[in-house]
């Protein structure tokens, strides 16, 4: 499903809102919800808008062209390091952390040069 798969990491209120907004505009979009918190994934699946869910972030991102991360900046280093080696060449990674200077350094260190942040 690499061609156009969108993975959203973080199925909190922001993540679920993104799923709903994307599906409203692009009903055919293939969206994977990813979170290590099973109860949030379960609740997100109740919307009926996720095409797949996964608690394994690497598996959830492996075929994604676009990865959106809604988690706090304090978790991004670990997430970037974990998913980075498995990302598709040319994938786009977006984080919604409000403070960017430290996040940009982390992305530079942890994400491969073949993806865009």
C-alpha positions in Angstrom: 0.0 0.0 0.0 3.1 2.2 -0.3 1.6 4.4 -3.0 -0.2 7.0 -0.9 -0.4 5.3 2.5 -0.7 7.9 5.3 0.4 6.8 8.8 -0.6 8.9 11.8 1.4 8.2 14.9 -0.5 9.2 18.0 -4.2 8.3 18.2 -5.0 11.0 20.7 -7.7 13.6 20.0 -5.4 15.4 17.5 -4.6 12.2 15.7 -8.2 11.1 15.4 -9.2 14.5 14.2 -6.6 14.3 11.5 -7.9 10.9 10.4 -11.4 12.3 10.2 -10.4 15.4 8.3 -8.3 13.5 5.8 -11.0 11.0 5.1 -13.6 13.7 4.7 -11.4 15.3 2.0 -9.9 12.1 0.5 -12.3 9.2 1.2 -10.1 6.8 -0.7 -7.0 7.6 1.3 -5.4 4.6 3.0 -4.8 5.6 6.6 -2.9 3.6 9.3 -3.3 4.7 12.9 -0.3 3.9 15.1 0.1 4.1 18.8 1.6 1.9 21.5 -1.4 2.8 23.7 -3.9 0.0 22.8 -6.9 1.7 24.3 -6.4 4.8 22.1 -6.1 2.6 19.0 -9.3 0.7 20.0 -11.2 4.0 20.4 -9.8 5.4 17.1 -11.0 2.3 15.3 -14.6 3.0 16.5 -14.7 6.0 14.1 -14.7 3.5 11.2 -12.2 5.7 9.3 -8.9 3.9 9.9 -8.0 1.3 7.3 -5.5 -0.4 9.6 -4.1 0.1 13.1 -0.8 -1.1 14.6 1.0 -0.8 17.9 4.3 -1.5 16.2 5.4 1.9 14.8 7.9 0.5 12.4 5.4 -1.8 10.8 2.9 1.0 10.6 5.3 3.3 8.8 7.1 0.8 6.6 4.9 1.5 3.5 3.8 5.0 4.2 4.5 7.9 1.9 3.4 10.4 4.6 3.9 10.0 8.3 2.3 12.5 10.7 3.4 12.4 14.3 1.1 14.0 16.9 3.2 13.0 20.0 5.2 15.4 22.2 8.7 16.6 21.2 10.1 14.6 24.1 9.2 11.3 22.3 10.4 12.3 18.8 14.1 11.3 19.2 13.1 7.7 20.0 10.4 7.6 17.3 12.6 9.0 14.6 15.4 6.5 15.6 13.0 3.6 15.6 11.1 4.3 12.3 13.9 6.0 10.3 15.7 3.0 9.0 12.5 1.5 7.7 11.0 4.5 5.9 10.5 4.6 2.1 12.9 6.7 0.1 11.2 10.0 -0.4 8.7 9.6 2.4 7.6 12.8 4.2 7.6 13.0 8.0 5.7 15.7 9.7 5.6 16.3 13.4 3.2 18.6 15.2 5.5 19.5 18.1 5.1 23.2 18.9 8.9 23.8 19.5 10.9 23.2 16.4 14.6 24.1 17.0 15.4 21.0 19.0 13.1 18.8 16.9 14.9 19.9 13.7 18.3 18.8 15.3 16.8 15.5 16.3 15.4 14.9 12.8 18.7 15.7 11.3 20.5 13.2 13.5 17.9 10.4 13.5 16.1 10.3 10.1 17.8 9.1 7.0 18.7 11.6 4.3 16.3 9.8 1.9 13.2 11.2 3.6 11.9 14.7 4.0 11.1 16.3 7.4 
